[in-house]
Amino acid sequence: MRTTAKVDYAVRAAIELARVYPTDDSRPVPLTRQAIADAQEIPSKFLEHILADLKRSGLVGSVRGADGGYWLQRPPEKVTMADVIRAAEGPLADVRGERPDALSYPEDLAVLQRAWIAVRSNLRSILEEVTLADLRDGALKPAIEQIAAEPDAWVVR
């Protein structure tokens, strides 16, 4: 999986919105695009397009005006990295722009389709478990921390 700048910035912007999400039942206070850009060192014009994608997907709400800005539509505990990535760029894992389960290979290469499906499944097993609240709070679930702590995970190949 290649993580683009757009995906990295989208997740960072979402974390910034999670940081200001209210812990009581009050309405989220909008955060300006420039405040997000400054806090996360994201080019403001690039962020504008990312926030539009997040808004189109329903993850983010917005309002214009002097008191305008952006906010998460759902609590950070209910938004996963997978949600943000899909909103910013589409499917988590595709092959030539197609879902792995929609691919058609000759019978002697059916194993390749299963391998692509396994790749997608493994990505999902992490990205659908890590929430914005986890990232905001700096604490991953123990099973995910264990995967990241494996010495082999840090080896560059």
N, C-alpha and C positions, 0 to 999 in steps of 0.2 A: 504494500500500500504506500502510495506517495501522498504525503500530506502537503497540500498547497498552502501558500501564504493566505489565500482566501479562507481556507478552513481554519488555520491557526488563528487568524484575526477574528473570525466569527465566534470561535470558542472563547477567545479572550474578551471580546465585547460582551458575550453572554455572561461570563463570569463577573464582569464589571456591573452588569445589570443585576446579577444575583446578590452582589454585595450591598446594594441599596434596597433590595426587596424587603418590605416590612415584615417583621416577625409577629406582629399582632394582626388583626383582621382589617387593618386600614388599607386604603387604596395606595398602590405604589406611586411614588413621586417620580415624575419623568426626569430622565437624565439626558442632557443635551448630547448631540453627536460630538461636539467639540470636547466636552468633558470626558466622554468615553475615549476619544482619539488621544487626548492628552494623557490620560491615566495609563493607557495601554501602548502608547507610542505607535499608533496606527495612523497611516495617512488618512486625513479626514475625508477626502474625496472618494477614496477606495472604501472607507467605512460606510459612506452614504449608500453605496450599492449593496454592501453586505447587509446593512440594516433593512433595506428594502426587501431583500430576499427573506430575511427573518420575519419581517412583517407579513409578507405574502403567504408565508407558511403558517401564520397564526401564532408563532412563538412570542412575537413582540408586538406591542401596541404602540401607537404614537399619537401625538397631538401637536399641532402647529401653534406658533405664537410665542409671546415673550416668556410664558411659563411652560412652554412646550418641551418635548423631548420624547424619549423612548422608555419603555418599561417591559418587564416580563409579563406575559399574559397568564402564566401558571407559576405556582411556587417553585423555587429552585430544586426542591426535592422531587419534583415531578417532570423535570426536563433533563434528558440524558445527552451525553456527547453525541450519540447517534442522531438524536432529534436535530441538533444544531448542524451537524455535518450534512444530513439529508437536506435540510433547508438551504444550506449554502451551495451544495454541489450535486445533490442527487444521491443515488444509491451508494451504499458503503463500499460495495465491491461489485464491479461489473467487468465484463470481458468484451472488449471492442464495442462498448456501449450497450451491451445486453446483460440481462440478469443471468447468472450461471445456470439456473435451472431451465432457462429458455434456449440454451445453446443446443446445437445439433452437431454431433460428431459421428464419424463412422464407428461401427461397432467395436473395432479394435482400439479406439481412442475414448471409449466411454469412461474409462478410468480418469481421464483428464477432466471431464466434466465433474466427476465426484471430487476431484482434488480442488477445483475452483469453488465448489459448494462448501467444502471443508474450510477453505480460506475465509469465505464469507461468514460462515458459522463462528469461526474463532474471532473474527473482528467483532461480530455482534456480541459474543460472550463478554467482551470487555466494554465496548462502547455503549451497549444498552444497559449496562449496570452502573457506570460512572455518571453521577448526576452533577448538575451545576452546584448543588449544595456541597457535595464532596469536594469539588475543586475549590469552591469559595472557602471552605473550612480547612483545606489542606490535609484532608484525611481520606484515603481510599479504603474501600472494604478490605478486610484482612486477606481474602483470597486473591484479590488483585494486587495488593501490596506484596504478597508472597511471589507472584509472577514477576513483578518488577524487581524484586530483591534477588532473584536468581542471578548468580554471577554470569551465566551464559547470556542473559538478556542484555548485558552491557558490552558484550564482545562485538566489535565491528567486523563484519565479514564482507 
